[in-house]
Structures are given as C-alpha cells and as structure tokens.
Amino acid sequence: MQLCALKTKKQDDKERLPKLLEYVLCLIHLAVFGILGVLTRYVLQKLFGPRVAGLTNDKNILYLDLPSNMVGSFLMGWWGIVFKADISSVSDYLAIGLTTGYLGSLTTFSGWNQKMLDLIVDGHWVLAVLGFLVGENPYCLFLAAYSIIFGIETAKGFRWLLTRRNACTGSGTPSSSSNWRVDSFKRHLAVMGVLILMLGLLWGVCGALLREEFSSGNSGAQLWLACFVGPPGVWIRWFLARLNGRGLGRAGSFKWVPFGTLAANVSAACIMAALSTVKKAVNSQTSDTVASGIQLGFLGCLSTVSTFTAEFNAMRESERPWRAYAYALITICISFGLGILIYSVPVWTKGYG
C-alpha cells in the first residue's frame, strides 16, 4: 500500500498541468503581483515626493517615478537574474509573477517619457535633455542601469555568503529544499485558490474606496482606479514578450531586438501622450481622474523599465555591446518623437493651458 501510494504521489508530482490551467495560473499571478507593483510605485511616489522627503517632483529631472524605477531595476538583478533559477525551482509561475508582474509594474517607461514631454511643453528644454542623460534613461548607464548592476553584484555576494554558510553547516544549496516547491497538481490548485481570494479582496477593497473617493478627484481615487485597470496592462505586456527573440519577417531579421518590450514601451508612451492631450483639452475633474488612473495603472503596467534594464545589461555584456545603445536610441527616438507629435504639437498649436 505504501509503495503504491508513493508511486501515485510521484506520478501526481510529474503530471503536466492542462494548458488552460497554465494560462489561468499565469494570468492570476500577473494580476495579483501587478496590483502590488502599482501600490508600491504609488507609495514610493508619495514617500520620495514633495510632501514627505521632497526629493522628487514633476518639475525637474528627478521625477516621481525615478525611485520606483531604481528599486525595481535593483530587485530585477536579484529576482530576475541571480536568483531567478532558485525562484523557478519553487514555482515557475512565482518567477513570472515577481519579475513580469511585480517588477514590471513597479517600474514604468511611459511615465518617464511623458515627464520629458511635459518639460518640453513648459519650455524646459535643458531639463528634458538632462532627463535623457541622467533622470531615467537606463541605456545611458545612469541610475536605473547602475541599479540593476548594483543589484546583480549584491545578489552574487549574498549567494556566495549563503553557499559558504551551507558548506560549513552541510545543509546543501539554497535551492535544495523541496518543502516549498509547488510541483504537484494539488499544490498548484491551492496556490491558485489563495491568489484568487487575494485578487478578489484587492479588487473589492479598491472598488469600495473608488466609489467613496471618485467624486473628490484626488490621487487616492486615481490609485484605486489604477488597481482595476493595471492587470490588463500586465497581461498585454506578457503576451507581447513572446515577440522577443523572433525578429522580423520569415527570415527573423534583427532577432537581437526585444520587439515585444519595444512594442509595449512605445505603445504605452503613445497612449500616455494621447491621454495627456485629452486631459489638457477637456480640463475637467472627471476626465483628469479617469485619464490619470489609466496612466498610473494600465499604462504604468504595460510599460516597464526593469525588463528594459535587464535587456540592456545583457546586450552590453555580450560580444556586440553596441546593440545595447542602438536599442536605447530606437526606443527613445520612437517614443519621444511620436510623443511630440501626439502631445506637444497639439498643446502648442491649440494653446491648451
């Protein structure tokens, strides 16, 4: 009986999940961790913003999303590079949730691009240029780019300490324990149930708070709306990631360009610019709340800097480091150029205040 039970358990552990369940698990992980990323980004905005620390604001190159982009890039070095295999050994879906879901939503490219457009509209051309060079351009090896490098180096140091300690105690490698591995059908179902409850709780609380604060038009109302529209942005970015490494056409030209990440960041920057134009044109509290909520949630989750910096760093360390800078210029020129056409030109010609 015990032998039969052991064989049954091993078969259950090795059982491949149905394709539909795999997709559901991915989407739920992305949704929950994506909302947590939005909440963390908002907290960091307030913590380092003008009302608390006073280090960031919308009027200079140290814009509000800079701390979250730096923190997210730093953690990408830990969770998305050095310890990614260890996290995947526990659960592949957890790795997707932490990197694509949480860190991808914690960081945002479209927000940075729009702040540079706002500076140009206000006549601060010098600050806009400095913003490309210093503020948050991960390709220029400043701030966010150095954050992921610092994250990788500190994570490697921490891994060395763990390995040394385990070698002294004889406890094995950090990933040797199987107690926390989600490797069976039942465990996957249990995790899915917990995450569904978390998602329902998050949306329920956000819905109640949004209903209460929507008429006020404050940043709280924008945040609760952002938590609702954030997950679709994560899902779209996750699907677009399938384009990375495929190249263009049947021949697969330019496979080194991550077209999925490029498409996500450029499209989010363009929609962000369009919504900013609408806010200027309509100039009402309701439109401002809805547009700002979509920008903070959907577009903040659709675009990403953490993945951006990871790709740049990988290219920079490859045999062709010039590709990293070419990738940088492509993303910046397209996003900023289209942003000027969509946002800056209408604001200048129509004279929106």
LOLO-976175 format. One line per 10 residues: number of its first residue (from 1); for each residue z, x, y of C-alpha. Coordinates in steps of 0.5 Angstrom, whole numbers. Layout:
BEGIN
NUM	Z,X,Y ~ ...
# end
This chain:
BEGIN
1	0,0,0 ~ 2,6,5 ~ -5,9,3 ~ -9,3,4 ~ -5,2,11 ~ -6,9,13 ~ -14,8,12 ~ -14,2,15 ~ -11,5,21 ~ -16,11,21
11	-22,6,21 ~ -19,2,27 ~ -18,8,31 ~ -25,10,30 ~ -28,4,31 ~ -33,3,36 ~ -32,-2,42 ~ -37,-7,43 ~ -42,-6,48 ~ -40,-12,52
21	-32,-10,52 ~ -34,-3,54 ~ -37,-5,60 ~ -31,-10,62 ~ -26,-4,61 ~ -30,0,66 ~ -31,-6,71 ~ -24,-7,71 ~ -21,0,71 ~ -26,1,77
31	-24,-6,81 ~ -16,-4,80 ~ -17,3,82 ~ -22,2,87 ~ -17,-3,91 ~ -11,2,90 ~ -16,7,93 ~ -17,2,99 ~ -10,1,100 ~ -9,9,100
41	-14,10,105 ~ -11,5,110 ~ -4,8,109 ~ -7,15,111 ~ -11,12,117 ~ -4,9,119 ~ 0,15,118 ~ -4,20,121 ~ -7,15,126 ~ -5,15,134
51	1,10,133 ~ 5,15,128 ~ 3,22,127 ~ -2,22,133 ~ -7,27,129 ~ -13,23,128 ~ -16,17,132 ~ -23,14,134 ~ -24,18,140 ~ -25,25,137
61	-28,29,131 ~ -21,28,128 ~ -23,21,126 ~ -18,16,122 ~ -22,17,115 ~ -21,25,115 ~ -14,25,112 ~ -16,21,106 ~ -23,25,105 ~ -19,31,105
71	-14,28,100 ~ -19,25,96 ~ -23,32,95 ~ -17,36,94 ~ -15,31,88 ~ -22,31,85 ~ -21,38,84 ~ -15,36,80 ~ -17,30,76 ~ -25,30,76
81	-26,38,75 ~ -20,42,72 ~ -16,36,68 ~ -22,32,67 ~ -22,33,60 ~ -15,32,59 ~ -15,25,62 ~ -21,23,58 ~ -17,25,52 ~ -12,20,53
91	-18,15,56 ~ -25,16,58 ~ -24,9,62 ~ -18,12,65 ~ -22,18,67 ~ -27,14,70 ~ -22,9,74 ~ -19,15,77 ~ -25,19,79 ~ -30,14,81
101	-26,8,82 ~ -20,11,86 ~ -22,18,89 ~ -29,15,90 ~ -26,9,94 ~ -20,13,97 ~ -26,17,101 ~ -32,15,105 ~ -38,18,107 ~ -41,12,111
111	-34,11,116 ~ -35,19,118 ~ -43,17,119 ~ -41,11,124 ~ -36,15,128 ~ -41,20,129 ~ -46,15,132 ~ -40,12,136 ~ -39,18,139 ~ -46,19,141
121	-47,12,144 ~ -41,13,148 ~ -44,20,151 ~ -40,25,147 ~ -46,29,144 ~ -42,35,144 ~ -36,32,140 ~ -42,29,135 ~ -45,36,134 ~ -38,39,132
131	-36,33,128 ~ -42,35,123 ~ -40,42,123 ~ -32,41,123 ~ -30,34,122 ~ -32,32,116 ~ -39,35,113 ~ -37,37,106 ~ -43,41,106 ~ -41,46,111
141	-35,48,107 ~ -30,46,112 ~ -24,41,111 ~ -26,37,105 ~ -31,42,102 ~ -25,47,102 ~ -20,41,100 ~ -24,41,93 ~ -24,48,93 ~ -16,49,94
151	-15,43,89 ~ -19,47,84 ~ -15,53,85 ~ -8,50,85 ~ -10,46,79 ~ -12,52,75 ~ -6,55,77 ~ -2,49,75 ~ -6,49,68 ~ -4,57,67
161	3,55,68 ~ 3,49,63 ~ -1,54,58 ~ 4,59,59 ~ 10,55,58 ~ 8,51,52 ~ 6,58,49 ~ 13,60,50 ~ 16,54,47 ~ 11,53,42
171	9,46,44 ~ 2,46,44 ~ -3,45,49 ~ -2,40,55 ~ -7,35,51 ~ -5,36,44 ~ 0,30,44 ~ -3,23,42 ~ 2,19,43 ~ -1,16,50
181	-8,16,47 ~ -12,10,48 ~ -16,11,42 ~ -16,4,38 ~ -18,-3,39 ~ -12,-6,40 ~ -9,-1,45 ~ -16,-2,49 ~ -14,-9,49 ~ -7,-8,51
191	-9,-4,57 ~ -15,-9,59 ~ -10,-14,59 ~ -5,-10,63 ~ -11,-9,68 ~ -13,-16,69 ~ -6,-18,70 ~ -6,-13,76 ~ -12,-15,79 ~ -10,-22,79
201	-4,-20,82 ~ -7,-16,87 ~ -12,-21,89 ~ -7,-26,89 ~ -3,-23,94 ~ -9,-21,98 ~ -11,-28,98 ~ -5,-31,101 ~ -4,-25,106 ~ -11,-26,108
211	-10,-34,109 ~ -4,-32,113 ~ -7,-27,118 ~ -14,-28,118 ~ -13,-32,125 ~ -10,-26,128 ~ -16,-22,127 ~ -11,-16,126 ~ -12,-10,122 ~ -8,-13,116
221	-13,-19,116 ~ -19,-13,115 ~ -15,-10,110 ~ -14,-16,105 ~ -21,-18,106 ~ -23,-11,104 ~ -19,-11,98 ~ -23,-17,96 ~ -30,-14,97 ~ -28,-7,95
231	-29,-7,88 ~ -37,-10,88 ~ -38,-3,92 ~ -35,1,87 ~ -39,-3,81 ~ -45,-1,85 ~ -44,6,86 ~ -42,7,79 ~ -49,4,77 ~ -53,8,82
241	-49,14,79 ~ -54,13,73 ~ -60,16,77 ~ -56,22,78 ~ -60,28,74 ~ -66,23,72 ~ -71,26,78 ~ -77,22,81 ~ -82,19,77 ~ -84,20,70
251	-84,28,71 ~ -77,28,73 ~ -78,32,79 ~ -72,34,83 ~ -67,33,78 ~ -62,37,81 ~ -61,32,87 ~ -56,27,85 ~ -60,21,87 ~ -55,16,85
261	-50,19,90 ~ -55,20,95 ~ -57,12,95 ~ -50,10,95 ~ -48,14,101 ~ -55,13,105 ~ -55,5,104 ~ -47,5,106 ~ -48,8,112 ~ -54,4,114
271	-51,-3,112 ~ -45,0,116 ~ -49,1,122 ~ -52,-6,122 ~ -45,-9,122 ~ -43,-5,128 ~ -49,-7,131 ~ -47,-14,129 ~ -40,-13,132 ~ -43,-11,139
281	-48,-17,139 ~ -43,-22,137 ~ -37,-20,140 ~ -32,-25,137 ~ -26,-24,133 ~ -28,-27,127 ~ -34,-23,127 ~ -30,-17,128 ~ -25,-19,123 ~ -31,-20,117
291	-35,-14,119 ~ -29,-9,119 ~ -26,-12,113 ~ -33,-11,109 ~ -34,-4,113 ~ -27,-2,110 ~ -27,-5,103 ~ -35,-6,101 ~ -38,0,104 ~ -32,5,104
301	-32,4,96 ~ -40,4,96 ~ -40,11,99 ~ -36,17,97 ~ -34,24,99 ~ -30,26,93 ~ -36,26,89 ~ -40,29,94 ~ -36,35,95 ~ -36,36,87
311	-43,36,87 ~ -44,40,93 ~ -39,45,90 ~ -42,45,83 ~ -49,47,87 ~ -46,52,91 ~ -43,56,85 ~ -50,55,81 ~ -56,60,81 ~ -59,57,86
321	-54,56,92 ~ -59,54,97 ~ -59,47,93 ~ -52,45,96 ~ -55,46,103 ~ -61,43,102 ~ -57,37,99 ~ -53,37,105 ~ -59,37,110 ~ -62,31,106
331	-56,26,106 ~ -54,28,113 ~ -61,27,116 ~ -63,21,113 ~ -56,17,114 ~ -56,20,121 ~ -63,18,123 ~ -63,11,120 ~ -56,10,123 ~ -59,12,130
341	-65,7,129 ~ -60,1,127 ~ -54,2,131 ~ -55,7,137 ~ -62,5,139 ~ -61,-3,140 ~ -54,-1,143 ~ -58,3,148 ~ -63,-2,149 ~ -59,-8,149
351	-54,-5,153 ~ -48,-8,149 ~ -41,-6,151
# end
